[in-house]
Amino acid sequence: MSDHFFVVTGGPGAGKTSLITELSRRGFHTIPESGRAVIREEMQSGGNALPWADRLAYAERMLEQDLRAYSAAQALSGPVVFDRGIPDIMGYLTLCGLPVPPHIAAAAKAARHNARVFLAPYWDEIFTQDTERKQSRAEAEATCAVMRETYTAFGYDIVELPHVDIERRADFVCTQLAI
């Protein structure tokens, strides 16, 4: 386990990436979400490893990127904050009604993070859609619930982020990290 690795998870449009950006601005090491990167790469290359095309291929591509990022982050000192973790891939597959391949479950068990996982709950006032985030409000709420269940099943302690502006959310996380 990498006790200095922290995950921010939740549904789409709940402010995770904005929080990660603010924490980066404050000097933290941060790891961006793999899902958006995979979508951009696949759209540019004409690939089909997309959540609206081949969901399993999309999950496999996210796993590849997440494992590379996890390995590279081992060289970083101090807290490292990840925009989603490998258990998110399991949550995604569960949400899609797809079976979780054993190697993905094994990766989630092997690439552990700090026991405290920050959950950005669904927040209607800030939820938006874009070309990469096509989920509905109902899907965003369901995603948040699945991520809570998935991380809890892996023995993580969920720390729910407050519905406050990004600076106060970042302050909350810094307090939780005792920094």
PATOR-874339 format. One record per atom (N, C-alpha, C): z, x, y. Coordinates in steps of 0.05 Angstrom, whole numbers, padded with zeros to 5 digits, always signed. Example, Ala and Ser with C-alpha at 12.3 -4.5 7.8 and 13.67 -1.06 7.14 Angstrom:
// residues 2
+00156+00264-00114;+00156+00246-00090;+00156+00264-00066;+00142+00257-00045;+00143+00273-00021;+00157+00258+00001;
This chain:
// residues 179
+00000+00017-00024;+00000+00000+00000;+00000+00018+00025;-00014+00009+00045;-00014+00023+00070;+00003+00006+00090;+00028+00014+00092;+00047-00001+00108;+00040-00002+00138;+00023+00016+00147;+00016+00016+00175;-00010+00001+00180;-00021-00013+00160;-00045-00029+00162;-00036-00058+00165;-00044-00071+00187;-00037-00099+00192;-00063-00116+00193;-00061-00140+00183;-00084-00158+00183;-00079-00182+00202;-00100-00189+00216;-00101-00214+00231;-00121-00232+00217;-00113-00255+00208;-00130-00273+00193;-00128-00301+00206;-00142-00320+00194;-00142-00348+00203;-00170-00359+00202;-00174-00382+00213;-00200-00394+00214;-00217-00383+00236;-00243-00390+00235;-00261-00381+00257;-00253-00394+00283;-00258-00380+00305;-00254-00391+00332;-00225-00394+00340;-00206-00379+00327;-00177-00382+00333;-00167-00359+00350;-00184-00342+00359;-00176-00320+00378;-00170-00294+00364;-00177-00290+00339;-00172-00265+00325;-00185-00241+00338;-00211-00243+00342;-00226-00221+00353;-00218-00215+00382;-00212-00235+00397;-00202-00230+00425;-00176-00215+00424;-00158-00222+00405;-00133-00208+00402;-00138-00179+00394;-00156-00175+00374;-00162-00148+00365;-00173-00131+00388;-00190-00143+00405;-00202-00129+00428;-00179-00121+00447;-00161-00139+00452;-00138-00133+00470;-00121-00111+00459;-00115-00112+00433;-00099-00091+00421;-00113-00064+00422;-00139-00064+00418;-00155-00039+00421;-00153-00028+00449;-00155-00046+00469;-00153-00038+00497;-00126-00025+00502;-00105-00034+00488;-00078-00023+00491;-00074+00002+00475;-00095+00012+00462;-00093+00038+00448;-00089+00037+00418;-00089+00013+00406;-00086+00012+00377;-00112+00018+00363;-00110+00029+00339;-00133+00031+00322;-00139+00003+00311;-00164-00005+00313;-00171-00032+00304;-00196-00030+00286;-00198-00048+00267;-00221-00049+00249;-00234-00076+00253;-00260-00077+00261;-00273-00102+00266;-00278-00118+00240;-00282-00144+00244;-00288-00162+00222;-00315-00155+00209;-00316-00153+00183;-00340-00146+00169;-00360-00168+00169;-00351-00193+00168;-00369-00216+00165;-00390-00218+00187;-00381-00214+00211;-00401-00216+00234;-00421-00193+00232;-00411-00169+00225;-00429-00146+00222;-00450-00151+00201;-00442-00162+00178;-00460-00168+00156;-00481-00189+00166;-00472-00210+00180;-00490-00230+00190;-00511-00218+00208;-00502-00201+00227;-00521-00188+00246;-00541-00171+00231;-00531-00155+00212;-00549-00137+00196;-00569-00153+00180;-00560-00174+00167;-00578-00190+00150;-00598-00205+00167;-00590-00215+00190;-00609-00229+00207;-00630-00210+00218;-00622-00186+00225;-00641-00166+00235;-00660-00157+00214;-00651-00155+00189;-00668-00144+00167;-00682-00166+00152;-00676-00192+00158;-00689-00214+00144;-00676-00218+00117;-00652-00208+00112;-00638-00211+00087;-00627-00238+00083;-00617-00244+00059;-00606-00270+00054;-00576-00270+00046;-00562-00247+00050;-00534-00245+00045;-00519-00257+00069;-00522-00283+00071;-00512-00298+00094;-00495-00322+00084;-00475-00331+00100;-00459-00353+00091;-00474-00379+00088;-00497-00382+00100;-00513-00406+00098;-00537-00402+00079;-00537-00379+00065;-00559-00373+00046;-00547-00366+00019;-00542-00340+00014;-00530-00331-00011;-00501-00322-00006;-00483-00341-00011;-00455-00337-00004;-00442-00314-00021;-00449-00312-00046;-00438-00291-00063;-00447-00264-00054;-00473-00262-00047;-00484-00236-00037;-00470-00229-00010;-00465-00249+00006;-00451-00245+00032;-00423-00234+00026;-00409-00246+00007;-00382-00236+00000;-00383-00208-00011;-00402-00201-00027;-00405-00174-00037;-00410-00154-00015;-00426-00161+00004;-00432-00143+00027;-00406-00139+00044;-00391-00161+00048;-00366-00159+00063;-00347-00140+00048;-00345-00143+00021;-00328-00126+00006;-00335-00096+00009;-00361-00090+00007;-00370-00063+00011;-00361-00051+00038;-00365-00067+00059;-00357-00057+00086;-00327-00055+00088;-00312-00075+00077;-00283-00075+00080;-00271-00051+00064;-00282-00045+00041;-00272-00022+00026;-00277+00004+00040;-00301+00007+00052;-00307+00031+00068;-00288+00034+00091;-00283+00011+00106;-00266+00012+00129;-00237+00018+00121;-00228+00007+00099;-00201+00012+00090;-00197+00041+00083;-00217+00053+00069;-00216+00081+00061;-00216+00099+00086;-00234+00093+00105;-00236+00109+00129;-00210+00107+00146;-00197+00084+00146;-00173+00080+00162;-00149+00096+00151;-00151+00105+00126;-00129+00121+00115;-00124+00146+00132;-00144+00156+00146;-00141+00180+00162;-00128+00175+00189;-00124+00150+00196;-00113+00143+00222;-00082+00142+00221;-00070+00151+00242;-00041+00150+00244;-00033+00126+00262;-00008+00117+00258;+00002+00094+00274;-00010+00069+00263;-00002+00046+00275;-00012+00020+00266;-00042+00018+00268;-00054+00006+00247;-00082-00001+00247;-00084-00031+00243;-00099-00044+00260;-00100-00073+00259;-00128-00081+00250;-00130-00096+00228;-00155-00105+00216;-00161-00133+00224;-00185-00138+00233;-00195-00165+00238;-00204-00176+00210;-00186-00188+00196;-00189-00198+00169;-00186-00175+00148;-00178-00183+00124;-00174-00164+00103;-00189-00174+00078;-00188-00158+00056;-00202-00165+00032;-00194-00192+00020;-00168-00200+00022;-00161-00227+00013;-00177-00249+00027;-00186-00244+00052;-00203-00264+00066;-00228-00270+00050;-00239-00250+00036;-00263-00254+00020;-00257-00274-00002;-00234-00271-00014;-00226-00289-00035;-00222-00317-00024;-00210-00319-00001;-00207-00345+00013;-00233-00358+00019;-00252-00342+00028;-00279-00351+00034;-00292-00363+00009;-00291-00348-00013;-00304-00358-00038;-00290-00383-00047;-00264-00384-00046;-00249-00408-00054;-00257-00432-00037;-00260-00428-00011;-00268-00449+00008;-00296-00459+00001;-00313-00441-00008;-00340-00448-00016;-00342-00461-00043;-00320-00462-00058;-00320-00472-00085;-00333-00454-00105;-00333-00428-00098;-00345-00408-00116;-00323-00392-00131;-00328-00384-00155;-00308-00368-00169;-00305-00340-00156;-00280-00330-00157;-00275-00303-00146;-00280-00283-00169;-00300-00266-00165;-00305-00245-00186;-00281-00228-00190;-00275-00219-00214;-00251-00203-00219;-00250-00177-00203;-00273-00165-00197;-00272-00140-00181;-00263-00145-00152;-00268-00169-00142;-00259-00175-00114;-00229-00179-00115;-00219-00194-00134;-00190-00198-00137;-00176-00171-00141;-00188-00154-00157;-00176-00127-00162;-00175-00111-00136;-00196-00113-00120;-00197-00098-00095;-00176-00108-00076;-00172-00134-00075;-00151-00146-00058;-00123-00137-00066;-00119-00134-00092;-00093-00125-00102;-00089-00095-00097;-00110-00079-00098;-00108-00050-00095;-00107-00042-00065;-00122-00054-00048;-00123-00047-00020;-00103-00064-00004;-00078-00058-00007;-00057-00073+00005;-00053-00066+00034;-00042-00085+00049;-00035-00081+00077;-00005-00085+00080;+00005-00082+00104;+00033-00088+00110;+00039-00116+00101;+00064-00121+00092;+00072-00147+00081;+00069-00169+00102;+00071-00162+00128;+00068-00182+00149;+00039-00185+00156;+00029-00209+00153;+00001-00216+00160;+00002-00236+00183;-00013-00230+00204;-00014-00248+00227;-00036-00269+00223;-00028-00294+00226;-00046-00316+00222;-00051-00330+00249;-00076-00330+00257;-00084-00345+00281;-00090-00373+00273;-00073-00392+00279;-00077-00420+00271;-00100-00433+00286;-00111-00454+00274;-00132-00469+00288;-00122-00477+00316;-00139-00474+00336;-00132-00481+00363;-00156-00494+00376;-00155-00521+00378;-00177-00536+00387;-00187-00528+00415;-00168-00521+00433;-00175-00515+00461;-00193-00490+00463;-00192-00472+00444;-00209-00447+00446;-00231-00446+00426;-00232-00465+00407;-00252-00464+00386;-00280-00468+00398;-00298-00449+00390;-00326-00451+00398;-00344-00443+00375;-00369-00451+00376;-00388-00443+00356;-00409-00425+00370;-00423-00408+00354;-00444-00392+00364;-00464-00387+00342;-00483-00368+00346;-00504-00363+00327;-00493-00352+00301;-00470-00339+00302;-00458-00327+00277;-00435-00344+00267;-00423-00361+00284;-00401-00378+00276;-00411-00407+00277;-00419-00417+00254;-00431-00444+00253;-00412-00465+00242;-00388-00457+00234;-00369-00476+00222;-00361-00498+00241;-00356-00521+00230;-00346-00544+00246;-00316-00540+00250;-00304-00558+00267;-00275-00557+00271;-00260-00561+00245;-00270-00581+00229;-00256-00587+00203;-00258-00562+00185;-00280-00549+00184;-00283-00525+00168;-00265-00502+00178;-00262-00500+00204;-00244-00480+00215;-00215-00485+00207;-00207-00510+00208;-00180-00518+00200;-00175-00512+00170;-00195-00519+00154;-00193-00515+00125;-00192-00485+00119;-00208-00469+00134;-00208-00440+00130;-00180-00429+00136;-00168-00437+00157;-00141-00428+00164;-00121-00434+00141;-00122-00458+00131;-00104-00466+00109;-00109-00450+00084;-00134-00444+00077;-00141-00428+00053;-00131-00399+00057;-00134-00388+00081;-00126-00361+00086;-00095-00359+00083;-00081-00379+00093;-00052-00379+00091;-00044-00379+00061;-00057-00397+00045;-00052-00399+00016;-00058-00373+00002;-00081-00361+00008;-00090-00337-00006;-00071-00314-00001;-00065-00309+00024;-00047-00287+00030;-00019-00292+00019;-00009-00316+00020;+00017-00323+00009;+00017-00317-00021;-00005-00325-00035;-00007-00321-00064;-00006-00291-00071;-00015-00274-00052;-00014-00245-00056;+00012-00232-00048;+00031-00249-00040;+00058-00239-00033;+00061-00230-00005;+00043-00237+00012;+00045-00229+00041;+00063-00250+00055;+00076-00241+00076;+00092-00258+00093;+00075-00266+00117;+00071-00292+00122;+00054-00301+00144;+00070-00303+00170;+00060-00290+00190;+00071-00292+00217;+00050-00307+00234;+00056-00331+00241;+00037-00347+00256;+00037-00339+00286;+00013-00335+00296;+00010-00327+00324;+00013-00351+00342;+00027-00348+00364;+00031-00371+00382;+00005-00378+00397;+00003-00403+00405;-00019-00413+00422;-00012-00406+00451;-00017-00381+00458;-00013-00371+00485;-00036-00354+00493;-00038-00346+00519;-00060-00330+00528;-00061-00303+00513;-00083-00290+00515;-00088-00266+00498;-00068-00243+00504;-00060-00240+00529;-00041-00219+00536;-00014-00225+00523;-00005-00250+00524;+00021-00256+00511;+00019-00256+00481;-00004-00262+00470;-00008-00260+00441;-00006-00230+00432;-00019-00213+00448;-00017-00184+00442;+00011-00174+00445;+00026-00184+00466;+00054-00176+00469;+00070-00185+00444;+00065-00209+00434;+00078-00219+00410;+00074-00200+00387;+00048-00192+00383;+00042-00174+00360;+00056-00147+00364;+00055-00137+00388;+00068-00111+00393;+00098-00112+00387;+00111-00134+00394;+00139-00138+00388;+00143-00139+00358;+00126-00152+00344;+00128-00154+00314;+00124-00127+00301;+00108-00110+00314;+00103-00083+00303;+00125-00063+00313;+00143-00074+00329;+00165-00058+00341;+00155-00035+00357;+00135-00041+00374;+00123-00020+00391;+00128-00027+00420;
